[in-house]
Amino acid sequence: MSSRTSTVAHQFDDAEQQRNASTLGIWVFLVTEIMMFGGLFTAYVLYRSSYPEAFAAASHHLNATLGAANTIVLLSSSLSMALAVRASQVGSRWGTVAGLVVTIVLGCIFLGVKGYEYASKFEENLVPGPFFDLPGAEPQSELFFSLYFAMTGLHAVHMVIGVGVLATLVVMALRRRFDADYHNPVEIGGLYWHFVDIVWIYLFPLLYLLGRH
């Protein structure tokens, strides 16, 4: 029995039907994710329009250099993920593993930098709550940081999930689960990872750059 046939689940007639179903499934899932992040983006834009001075002043307390560095890290991870997908399509086992591992490492670097940023905000008392303290700032500055932690925190959770998904794909690749005929799981993992990267591409300018002079 060929590897292509053996990978077809019992509820599907053939591999093509299974591939189409899984691809449709990930796109439907990503649409729901867009709706969720879209609500947060809409709230941010509305409040930023209502309190431009408070939000601009608060955004100056974010480290744009670290944000830019993380942007470069994620763009690099998108490249390595694309290379992993391509390697899986041509049946390169070690190329797939290498691309996935590099992507995981870059994702962990991103999370490490974000963790450092969060720690600095705790030290500076810029975490919304009873101990929030931003001398000379308008009260709406706390709202900015509420949205900052909500949006970047949700993004970080998606990054952690993505790292877990890619780690699973690495194990599957090492066990020779993929070849030139069956590589759809890697493509689906790539779609999810690229989505998470795109979300950050919007978060970075909105939170770190907008209002800076």
Buried (B, 14 or more C-beta within 10 A) or exposed (E): EEEBEEBBEEEBEEBEEBBEEBBEEBEEBBEEBBEEBEEBBEBBEEBBEEBEEBBBBBBEBBBBEBBEBBBEBBEBBBEBBBBBBBBBBEBBBEBBBBBBBBBBBBBBBBBEBBEEBBEBBEEEEBBBEEEBEBEEBBEBBBBBBBBBBBBBEBBBEBBEEBBEBBBEBBEBBEEEBBBEEBBBBBBBBBBBBBBBBBBBEEBBEBBBEBBEE
